[in-house]
Amino acid sequence: MKIDLFTMVDSGGCSAKIAPKQLEEILKCLPLPDDPDILVNIETHDDAGVYRVNDELALVFTTDFFPPVCSDPYEFGQIAAANSISDVYAMGGKPVIALNIMMFPAAKLPVEAYKDILRGGADMASRAGVRIIGGHSIDDFPPKYGLAVVGYIHPQKIITNAGARSGDILILTKPVGTGVILAGQRLGLTSETDVLQVKAVMKLLNKSGAEVMNKHDVKGATDITGFGLAGHALKMARASSVSITLNLKSLPLIGSTYMLTDQGCIPGAAFRNLEYVENEAHVEENLDYNLKMIAFDAQTSGGLLMAVKPEKSDKVLSELHEKGLDRAAIIGFVTEKMDRYLYLNR
């Protein structure tokens, strides 16, 4: 029996996240613990929490899970695991152990699909050097899968979204457009080539990007997921008390992303992200509407956005290309705080 997980959801992957505006309102009621060993908490909405064990070791904690983004259970497990592990890489950490998080409708899917999802997650975790040592499951529809991940990092080498500084050059390690392509697939508008490309992007671990960041002492980064490039760039600008300018013509795009956007294939999550950002962003006059909306497109298992010192930017970009991240590109820069946190230019 062939299982098509994609038919079970209206929105999958990181497009299923709560709207960022609503999430921020919810998080306001969450108290911040008073503990000097908590090095990164939810205050700046960073990618993961960090807890200091001693002067040489801190633990990076994160969790992520979502509904299916593709038809095949094994590939869904791969993508969900890559996305979950990404937050540790975004902080510059080394992912080490993980727990499965599984919501599975036992009466609607055969157990073989359950096994294939877990197998896909385990294989991707193994590729990242992560050992899955347990987990938890409940009976729920639609199916959802992800990981809770723990990583290691030196307390003095943490990369955060608060680390961008004026003069830094912004480099994005993966092309964008996963939300648009997946929406187009649902509508029957995408080619098989587009679908293969988007799955390849989502399965690609951010391990190489993290290695380059650590080598060149990058201090500021985030990974691009459900709030879109613009939403995560805004969070970085706020946390760092700077302004960020994105040059959208420089964005690397997946397959037919631009064409599909031009045809009106814009997922609802992009409009929720636009609502979140618009009051704190300046949009250049006559900016291409399609590129603007692509900047708000929710990404699943997206790339790293890193703030690199200008004298190192060419070397960092070259090394990313050498490591197989051949679509990595310079897409903007950081300045002192201006009237708005975020500037969207051509």
Backbone torsions as a table, in degrees:
resi	resn	phi	psi	omega
1	MET	NA	120.7	-179.3
2	LYS	-83.8	128.2	-178.4
3	ILE	-101.6	132.5	175.4
4	ASP	-118.1	93.3	-177.9
5	LEU	-63.5	-28.8	-174.5
6	PHE	-62.9	-26.4	-178.7
7	THR	-78.1	-6.6	-174.9
8	MET	-93.0	-3.9	-174.1
9	VAL	-132.4	150.2	172.1
10	ASP	-86.6	-35.6	175.5
11	SER	-143.3	129.8	-178.2
12	GLY	-120.6	177.7	179.7
13	GLY	61.7	-151.3	-177.2
14	CYS	-74.3	-7.9	172.6
15	SER	-66.2	-17.8	-178.8
16	ALA	-84.2	0.6	179.1
17	LYS	-62.8	152.5	170.8
18	ILE	-61.3	143.5	178.8
19	ALA	-54.2	137.2	-174.5
20	PRO	-59.8	-35.2	179.2
21	LYS	-63.7	-43.9	179.1
22	GLN	-67.2	-40.1	-179.7
23	LEU	-62.3	-43.3	179.1
24	GLU	-60.7	-38.0	178.3
25	GLU	-64.9	-41.2	178.7
26	ILE	-63.9	-42.8	-174.7
27	LEU	-69.8	-17.1	179.4
28	LYS	-61.1	-28.1	-177.4
29	CYS	-87.1	-3.2	-177.9
30	LEU	-87.5	117.9	-178.1
31	PRO	-67.9	145.6	176.2
32	LEU	-90.6	120.9	-178.8
33	PRO	-66.3	144.8	-179.4
34	ASP	-98.7	97.4	-177.3
35	ASP	-153.2	118.4	-176.9
36	PRO	-64.0	-17.0	179.5
37	ASP	-86.7	-7.7	172.2
38	ILE	-82.3	107.4	-174.0
39	LEU	-90.1	-29.4	175.7
40	VAL	-139.1	125.3	177.0
41	ASN	-124.5	-159.0	-175.1
42	ILE	-82.0	-0.4	-172.8
43	GLU	-56.4	-41.3	-179.4
44	THR	-102.9	11.1	180.0
45	HIS	54.2	45.9	-178.9
46	ASP	-76.0	178.4	-172.8
47	ASP	-73.2	-28.0	-177.6
48	ALA	-157.0	165.9	172.6
49	GLY	-91.5	152.2	179.7
50	VAL	-131.8	130.1	-179.0
51	TYR	-124.6	127.7	-178.5
52	ARG	-80.9	126.7	175.3
53	VAL	-90.6	-46.0	175.7
54	ASN	-155.5	-170.1	-176.0
55	ASP	-67.3	-16.7	-176.1
56	GLU	-110.3	-12.1	-172.1
57	LEU	-141.3	132.3	170.1
58	ALA	-129.7	154.3	178.8
59	LEU	-105.2	134.7	175.3
60	VAL	-101.1	123.2	-178.4
61	PHE	-113.8	135.4	175.6
62	THR	-156.1	160.4	172.1
63	THR	-148.3	148.3	178.8
64	ASP	-158.9	140.4	174.9
65	PHE	-158.5	156.8	-178.0
66	PHE	-162.6	170.6	175.8
67	PRO	-74.2	168.8	-174.9
68	PRO	-58.8	145.3	175.1
69	VAL	-114.7	1.2	-178.3
70	CYS	-153.4	174.3	-175.1
71	SER	-80.3	-39.5	-170.4
72	ASP	-84.1	126.2	-178.4
73	PRO	-58.7	-42.1	-179.5
74	TYR	-61.9	-45.5	179.8
75	GLU	-66.3	-36.7	175.6
76	PHE	-58.8	-43.8	177.6
77	GLY	-61.3	-40.9	177.7
78	GLN	-60.4	-49.0	-175.7
79	ILE	-66.1	-43.7	-179.3
80	ALA	-62.9	-39.4	179.2
81	ALA	-67.9	-43.9	178.5
82	ALA	-59.1	-41.7	179.5
83	ASN	-64.9	-42.5	-178.9
84	SER	-64.3	-42.2	-177.6
85	ILE	-70.6	-24.3	-173.1
86	SER	-57.5	-35.0	-177.1
87	ASP	-62.7	-32.7	176.8
88	VAL	-67.8	-43.2	177.2
89	TYR	-61.5	-39.1	-178.6
90	ALA	-62.0	-26.5	178.2
91	MET	-89.6	-0.4	-178.2
92	GLY	84.8	11.9	-175.3
93	GLY	-90.8	173.2	176.0
94	LYS	-109.3	110.3	179.5
95	PRO	-67.1	139.7	-171.8
96	VAL	-126.0	-54.5	-177.3
97	ILE	-132.8	160.1	-178.1
98	ALA	-152.7	160.6	171.9
99	LEU	-120.7	139.9	174.5
100	ASN	-73.0	141.7	169.7
101	ILE	-121.2	117.4	-170.1
102	MET	-135.4	123.6	170.9
103	MET	-116.1	117.1	-168.8
104	PHE	-135.2	124.4	178.3
105	PRO	-80.4	93.0	-171.4
106	ALA	-60.5	-30.5	-178.0
107	ALA	-83.6	-10.8	-174.5
108	LYS	-114.2	-13.4	179.7
109	LEU	-131.8	141.4	176.5
110	PRO	-70.2	154.2	-177.4
111	VAL	-62.2	-23.6	178.3
112	GLU	-61.0	-36.9	178.4
113	ALA	-65.5	-40.9	177.0
114	TYR	-57.8	-48.0	-178.9
115	LYS	-61.9	-40.8	-178.0
116	ASP	-66.6	-37.9	176.4
117	ILE	-61.4	-48.2	-179.8
118	LEU	-64.3	-36.9	178.4
119	ARG	-65.7	-41.8	176.5
120	GLY	-61.9	-42.5	177.7
121	GLY	-63.7	-41.9	-179.3
122	ALA	-65.5	-40.4	179.9
123	ASP	-65.9	-41.0	178.1
124	MET	-68.0	-41.2	177.8
125	ALA	-60.8	-41.4	178.6
126	SER	-61.7	-39.3	177.9
127	ARG	-60.9	-32.0	179.9
128	ALA	-87.9	-1.2	-177.4
129	GLY	78.3	22.4	-178.0
130	VAL	-101.8	135.8	176.2
131	ARG	-101.2	122.3	174.6
132	ILE	-86.8	121.0	-170.8
133	ILE	-116.6	12.7	178.6
134	GLY	160.7	-156.8	178.1
135	GLY	158.7	-165.7	-179.0
136	HIS	-150.4	144.7	179.3
137	SER	-137.3	150.4	172.5
138	ILE	-137.3	160.8	177.7
139	ASP	-85.5	116.5	-173.5
140	ASP	-158.2	150.4	176.5
141	PHE	-129.3	139.7	-2.0
142	PRO	-74.9	168.3	179.1
143	PRO	-62.9	147.8	176.9
144	LYS	-143.4	148.9	-178.6
145	TYR	-151.5	148.5	175.1
146	GLY	-178.0	-167.2	-176.9
147	LEU	-134.4	151.2	161.3
148	ALA	-102.0	125.6	-168.7
149	VAL	-123.6	140.1	173.2
150	VAL	-119.0	134.9	177.4
151	GLY	-129.9	168.1	176.7
152	TYR	-104.3	148.1	171.9
153	ILE	-158.2	150.9	173.4
154	HIS	-76.1	135.4	-177.2
155	PRO	-57.3	-24.3	-179.3
156	GLN	-92.9	0.7	-175.0
157	LYS	-121.9	24.1	-178.8
158	ILE	-74.7	133.5	174.1
159	ILE	-101.2	127.6	-177.3
160	THR	-130.1	168.6	176.3
161	ASN	-76.8	-2.4	176.6
162	ALA	-96.5	8.8	-173.4
163	GLY	-99.0	4.4	178.6
164	ALA	-73.7	140.9	-178.4
165	ARG	-130.6	151.3	179.7
166	SER	-54.2	133.9	-177.7
167	GLY	98.5	-18.0	179.7
168	ASP	-64.1	149.5	174.8
169	ILE	-100.9	136.8	-177.8
170	LEU	-96.3	124.9	179.0
171	ILE	-119.4	131.4	176.4
172	LEU	-108.4	132.0	-170.5
173	THR	-91.3	-18.6	179.8
174	LYS	-129.3	152.2	173.6
175	PRO	-69.5	159.2	-178.8
176	VAL	-110.6	164.0	178.2
177	GLY	128.6	10.6	-176.5
178	THR	-62.0	-41.5	-179.1
179	GLY	-63.8	-43.5	180.0
180	VAL	-64.5	-46.7	-178.7
181	ILE	-63.0	-43.4	-179.3
182	LEU	-66.8	-37.0	175.5
183	ALA	-65.4	-39.3	177.6
184	GLY	-64.3	-37.3	177.1
185	GLN	-62.5	-41.8	-179.7
186	ARG	-61.3	-32.6	-178.9
187	LEU	-90.2	-0.2	-179.7
188	GLY	74.8	26.5	-175.9
189	LEU	-103.3	-8.7	-175.0
190	THR	-98.9	154.3	174.8
191	SER	-86.2	164.3	176.5
192	GLU	-62.2	-32.8	177.8
193	THR	-62.1	-44.3	177.8
194	ASP	-58.8	-45.7	-177.9
195	VAL	-63.0	-43.0	178.0
196	LEU	-63.4	-40.7	179.7
197	GLN	-64.3	-44.2	-176.3
198	VAL	-68.2	-36.9	177.7
199	LYS	-67.4	-37.4	177.8
200	ALA	-62.5	-41.0	178.3
201	VAL	-63.6	-44.9	-176.7
202	MET	-69.5	-28.1	178.8
203	LYS	-81.6	-12.5	-174.9
204	LEU	-76.8	116.5	178.1
205	LEU	-65.5	149.6	176.0
206	ASN	-88.4	20.2	-178.3
207	LYS	-60.7	-48.0	-177.7
208	SER	-63.8	-40.3	177.8
209	GLY	-61.1	-40.7	179.3
210	ALA	-65.9	-38.8	179.2
211	GLU	-62.2	-41.8	178.9
212	VAL	-67.2	-41.8	178.2
213	MET	-58.9	-46.1	-178.9
214	ASN	-64.4	-40.1	-179.2
215	LYS	-61.8	-36.8	-174.8
216	HIS	-105.0	18.7	171.4
217	ASP	56.4	41.5	174.4
218	VAL	-68.5	137.0	-177.6
219	LYS	-106.0	-24.3	-174.5
220	GLY	-124.8	127.2	178.0
221	ALA	-163.6	164.7	171.4
222	THR	-155.5	159.5	172.8
223	ASP	-99.8	153.6	-173.0
224	ILE	-99.9	113.3	-178.5
225	THR	-132.6	-125.2	-166.1
226	GLY	-65.5	-21.8	-179.4
227	PHE	-90.7	4.9	177.6
228	GLY	75.0	167.0	179.5
229	LEU	-56.4	-47.2	-177.2
230	ALA	-65.6	-40.8	-179.1
231	GLY	-65.1	-43.1	179.7
232	HIS	-72.8	-32.6	175.2
233	ALA	-65.1	-39.2	176.4
234	LEU	-61.4	-45.2	178.9
235	LYS	-60.5	-39.6	177.5
236	MET	-65.0	-43.3	-179.8
237	ALA	-62.8	-45.0	178.2
238	ARG	-60.5	-50.1	-176.3
239	ALA	-62.0	-32.9	-176.9
240	SER	-93.4	-5.6	-177.4
241	SER	56.6	46.6	178.9
242	VAL	-133.2	178.0	169.1
243	SER	-111.9	145.0	-179.9
244	ILE	-120.3	132.0	174.9
245	THR	-111.1	126.8	176.4
246	LEU	-108.8	126.7	175.9
247	ASN	-95.3	98.3	-166.4
248	LEU	-71.0	-21.9	175.9
249	LYS	-67.7	-16.5	179.9
250	SER	-89.4	-3.4	-177.0
251	LEU	-65.7	128.1	170.8
252	PRO	-76.5	132.4	-175.4
253	LEU	-116.5	147.3	176.6
254	ILE	-82.1	125.8	170.4
255	GLY	43.6	-123.4	-174.1
256	SER	-92.8	27.1	-176.6
257	THR	-53.5	-48.3	-176.3
258	TYR	-64.9	-45.7	-178.1
259	MET	-61.5	-43.4	-179.8
260	LEU	-64.7	-40.5	177.5
261	THR	-62.9	-40.7	178.9
262	ASP	-63.4	-27.6	177.9
263	GLN	-83.7	0.2	178.8
264	GLY	93.1	10.9	-179.8
265	CYS	-84.2	77.2	-177.3
266	ILE	-120.2	113.6	-177.2
267	PRO	-63.8	155.0	-179.9
268	GLY	-60.0	-31.8	-179.9
269	ALA	-60.8	-31.5	179.1
270	ALA	-63.6	-38.9	179.7
271	PHE	-71.8	-34.2	175.2
272	ARG	-66.1	-38.7	177.5
273	ASN	-67.9	-38.4	176.3
274	LEU	-60.5	-44.2	179.4
275	GLU	-60.2	-37.4	179.9
276	TYR	-66.7	-38.3	-170.6
277	VAL	-92.4	-30.7	-161.7
278	GLU	-57.3	-32.6	-178.2
279	ASN	-76.5	-13.0	-179.3
280	GLU	-116.8	14.5	-178.3
281	ALA	-126.9	148.6	171.9
282	HIS	-110.2	124.8	179.8
283	VAL	-103.6	122.2	-178.5
284	GLU	-58.0	139.3	178.9
285	GLU	-59.2	137.3	179.7
286	ASN	67.7	18.8	174.1
287	LEU	-63.0	135.4	178.3
288	ASP	-53.9	119.4	-177.0
289	TYR	-60.0	-37.9	-179.2
290	ASN	-63.0	-45.0	179.3
291	LEU	-65.2	-37.5	177.7
292	LYS	-59.4	-48.1	-177.7
293	MET	-70.0	-30.6	175.4
294	ILE	-64.2	-33.9	178.0
295	ALA	-65.2	-21.5	179.3
296	PHE	-99.6	-2.9	-177.3
297	ASP	-64.4	127.7	178.4
298	ALA	-66.2	127.5	-179.6
299	GLN	-102.9	144.9	173.1
300	THR	-111.0	126.2	-177.8
301	SER	51.0	50.0	-178.8
302	GLY	-77.6	-176.4	-176.3
303	GLY	-84.2	-177.5	176.0
304	LEU	-92.7	136.5	170.1
305	LEU	-105.2	112.2	-175.0
306	MET	-117.5	141.8	177.8
307	ALA	-98.6	110.7	-170.7
308	VAL	-113.4	139.1	176.1
309	LYS	-57.6	138.0	-172.4
310	PRO	-57.3	-35.0	-178.5
311	GLU	-72.2	-13.1	-180.0
312	LYS	-107.4	-6.3	-169.9
313	SER	-63.0	-41.9	-179.4
314	ASP	-64.9	-40.2	-179.7
315	LYS	-67.4	-43.2	178.7
316	VAL	-60.9	-46.4	-179.6
317	LEU	-61.6	-43.2	179.5
318	SER	-61.4	-41.8	-178.6
319	GLU	-71.3	-33.7	174.6
320	LEU	-62.2	-42.7	178.0
321	HIS	-63.6	-40.6	-179.7
322	GLU	-64.1	-30.0	-179.5
323	LYS	-85.9	8.1	176.2
324	GLY	97.9	-3.3	176.8
325	LEU	-88.6	66.7	-170.4
326	ASP	-73.9	-9.8	176.3
327	ARG	-97.4	1.1	177.1
328	ALA	-57.6	140.6	-174.4
329	ALA	-151.7	152.7	170.3
330	ILE	-78.0	123.8	-174.4
331	ILE	-124.8	4.4	179.8
332	GLY	171.3	-165.0	-176.8
333	PHE	-155.8	168.0	-177.6
334	VAL	-114.4	139.4	176.4
335	THR	-130.0	172.9	169.7
336	GLU	-58.6	156.2	-177.6
337	LYS	-59.5	127.3	177.3
338	MET	-111.5	-158.6	-177.1
339	ASP	-61.5	-36.8	-179.4
340	ARG	-120.6	155.5	177.0
341	TYR	-74.6	-32.0	-171.4
342	LEU	-131.0	134.8	178.7
343	TYR	-124.5	122.5	179.5
344	LEU	-105.1	112.1	-177.3
345	ASN	-117.7	168.9	174.1
346	ARG	-71.3	NA	NA
